[in-house]
Structures are given as C-alpha cells and as structure tokens.
Amino acid sequence: MSGKVTIVGAGPGAADLLTFRAARAIADADVVIWAASLVQAEVLEHARPGAEILDSATMSLEDVVAVYERAGREDLRVARIHSGDPSLWGGTQEQVDRCAALGVEVEIVPGVSSFSAVAALAGRELTIPEVAQSVILTRLGGGKTPMPPGEEVREFARHGTTMAVFLSAARSGQLATELLEGGYPTDTPVLIAHQVTWPEELLLRCEIGTLEETVKAHKLWKHTLFLVGPALSASGTRSHLYHPGHFHGFRRADPVARRELRESRG
C-alpha cells in the first residue's frame, strides 16, 4: 500500500480561514472528500482541475475507508476536509486507525475551531485574569454519542470558568438546567452563535436564565455553539504579562513597578 490521506481542518466555514497548509493539501489531492453542509463551497477553489470531488454527507465511514483503500492501491492523495478542528468531534481517530491498518500514510492539518471564531466575532478573550483561566470544551449528554461518567455539563459547570458547549441547541432547556445545577448564577452571560463565519451568521447575547427562550425564539437546533461564563462580560482586570513590573527573557522589570506588583499579590 502507498497513497496518502490528509485530514484537513477547514475551520468554522469561511474559506479564508483555511491555513496555507490546508490549501496546499487540497491543491495536491487527487480526491477531495468534503463536508458540504459544514464548509463553504469556496474551499473547493483550491482543488486542481480534474480532481474527484465527493460529498461526505452522503457517505458512511465504510464508504470513506473504501476511498482510502483505493488511494493505497492506486497511490492517490486524498484530502478529507472536516469542519472546525479535526481534534474535536470529527470522527478523526477512527479514520486514522483504519488508515494505519491499511498501511496508508495520514497527515492531520489543524483548523480554527468554532469556539475561537465565536470569541473573535464577539471581541472577547475567554481567559480573563482573576476571572477565568480555563476553557472547558464539552457537549450535552443524551445525544447520539453517550457521554462518559463524570462528564455531564452540570459537573463541569461547578468549576465556574468559561465553557464552550457544542452540539446541544436541540436541548436548550436541559442545557440551561444543568448549567444552573452546576452552580452558575442565573445572570451568567451566554453567547449563542449560529453559523459563525457564514453569510447568515448569527450572534446572540443572553443570560443562562433566558438561554432556552432565546434559542427557541430564533428556532436554532443545529450549527449552534454556546459560550458561557463570567469572562464574557468581565472588565477592569490586567494581565501581569505586560505589566512593567513583570520580567522575562527579553525584558527587565521596572524596580518600582516590580515592588508594586508583589504588594498587589499580597
């Protein structure tokens, strides 16, 4: 067997969020398998004339693996285009494992995750000093894929930090309930993002207390991401990284500012 499969992270949808490496992988491919419902058609402009184009929406894993097997026999290059980043909910590992069994080389090209795109659109940093220094990426239990024990939204919510909740818009009432059961206050800010980076993108701001009614009022049930947590409205804090009292390998600390910074830490 020879051939090569490149699993390409295409980002949240917009073609201009492809990395240079992703664009090269598509341009080099003999076969391009893409998620037409999740990625804008402009990504195919990178494909060379004559490349075979397949829509993964019509394919099972077995169908995709059959293409990989053919790539191995015929020494073909395949670009498998996923939305977002392939490391998150992309069915990536099962493809990598099957390629390994076939003896077909695999490369993974990372992409922009939708949670990063939503934060950028909203103009927010998700890790605010003294407010939130962690981001939890998760999804609501009860969907097509069972959640492992201990990974319920209510359990993660106990940390009180920023959460990005994927694949959960169809059960917005359950989501709001679990967030509150985990300890978030009712007025905790929420960003509801639908089809971000697409022409029809929608960004809504609400609180956990109005999350369910906001989702239902806009009839959202797929292609929707939630960002939750106090960092989404926090202000007035300062990072120590660019404080004149902070030093590192490229900058000395100002002695007076250094003393003030130490005193502020108690």
Secondary structure, DSSP 8 states (H G I E B T S, - for coil): ---EEEEEE-BTS-GGGS-HHHHHHHHH-SEEEE-TTTS-GGGGGGS-TT-EEEEGGG--HHHHHHHHHHHHHHT-EEEEEESB-TTSSS-HHHHHHHHHHHT-EEEEE----HHHHHHHHHT--S--TTT---EEEEE-SSSSS---TT--HHHHHTT-SEEEEES-GGGHHHHHHHHHHTT--TT-EEEEEESTTSTT-EEEEEEGGGHHHHHHHTT--SSEEEEESGGGT--S---STT-TT--BTTB---HHHHHHHHHHT-
